[in-house]
Amino acid sequence: MELFELKHGCVSIRSAGSHTPVDVIAGNGEKVYAIQVKTGKRRVRIDEEELKEFARMFKAIPVIARKIPYHGWKIEYLTEKKI
């Protein structure tokens, strides 16, 4: 995911057609991000607890990345820690 590669200096791996709570795992040697990607204007239900639990297994920061047409990306970090 180019956004995380540029913003956080990460490399990423995509799980195409995944049926898991995570679509992309990205990391930079210091931090790991477990990212659920959604596109479109429609609000799609995301099981945040399932995403957080999956991220815990990787010691990752759970993230929801929404691509909104004509507006760009909205990134939501699901953690209390300052990133």
C-alpha positions as CSV (number, residue, x, y, z in Angstrom):
1,M,0.0,0.0,0.0
2,E,1.8,3.1,-1.3
3,L,0.4,5.3,1.4
4,F,2.2,3.4,4.2
5,E,5.3,2.9,2.2
6,L,5.6,6.7,1.8
7,K,4.3,7.8,5.2
8,H,5.9,5.2,7.4
9,G,8.8,3.8,5.3
10,C,7.1,0.4,5.2
11,V,7.2,-2.6,2.9
12,S,3.8,-4.3,2.6
13,I,2.3,-7.6,1.6
14,R,-1.3,-7.9,0.3
15,S,-3.6,-10.8,0.9
16,A,-5.6,-10.8,-2.3
17,G,-9.2,-11.9,-1.9
18,S,-8.6,-12.6,1.7
19,H,-11.3,-13.9,4.0
20,T,-9.4,-12.7,7.0
21,P,-9.9,-9.4,8.9
22,V,-6.6,-8.1,7.4
23,D,-6.0,-7.2,3.7
24,V,-2.4,-5.8,4.1
25,I,0.4,-6.3,6.5
26,A,3.0,-3.5,6.4
27,G,6.1,-3.0,8.5
28,N,9.3,-0.9,8.7
29,G,11.4,-2.9,11.1
30,E,10.1,-1.0,14.1
31,K,6.3,-1.1,13.7
32,V,3.9,-3.5,12.0
33,Y,0.5,-2.5,10.7
34,A,-2.4,-4.8,10.1
35,I,-4.6,-3.0,7.6
36,Q,-8.3,-3.6,6.6
37,V,-8.9,-1.8,3.3
38,K,-12.4,-0.6,2.2
39,T,-13.3,1.4,-0.9
40,G,-16.4,3.3,-1.9
41,K,-18.8,5.7,-0.3
42,R,-21.0,3.0,1.2
43,R,-20.3,2.3,4.9
44,V,-19.4,-1.3,5.3
45,R,-19.5,-3.0,8.7
46,I,-16.1,-3.9,10.0
47,D,-15.6,-6.2,13.0
48,E,-13.1,-4.0,14.8
49,E,-12.6,-6.5,17.6
50,E,-11.7,-9.2,15.1
51,L,-9.2,-6.9,13.4
52,K,-7.7,-5.9,16.8
53,E,-7.3,-9.6,17.8
54,F,-5.7,-10.5,14.5
55,A,-3.3,-7.5,14.9
56,R,-2.4,-8.7,18.4
57,M,-1.1,-12.0,17.0
58,F,1.4,-10.0,14.9
59,K,2.1,-7.4,17.6
60,A,0.8,-5.0,15.0
61,I,-1.2,-1.7,15.0
62,P,-4.7,-2.3,13.7
63,V,-5.7,0.1,11.0
64,I,-8.8,0.7,8.8
65,A,-8.0,2.4,5.5
66,R,-11.0,3.7,3.6
67,K,-10.6,5.1,0.0
68,I,-13.3,7.6,-0.6
69,P,-14.0,8.5,-4.2
70,Y,-12.8,12.0,-5.1
71,H,-11.6,12.6,-1.5
72,G,-8.6,10.3,-1.1
73,W,-7.8,8.1,1.9
74,K,-9.1,8.2,5.5
75,I,-6.9,6.3,7.8
76,E,-8.1,5.2,11.3
77,Y,-5.6,3.7,13.8
78,L,-7.5,1.5,16.3
79,T,-5.1,2.0,19.2
80,E,-4.9,4.3,22.2
81,K,-1.1,4.7,21.7
82,K,0.3,7.8,20.0
83,I,1.7,6.7,16.6
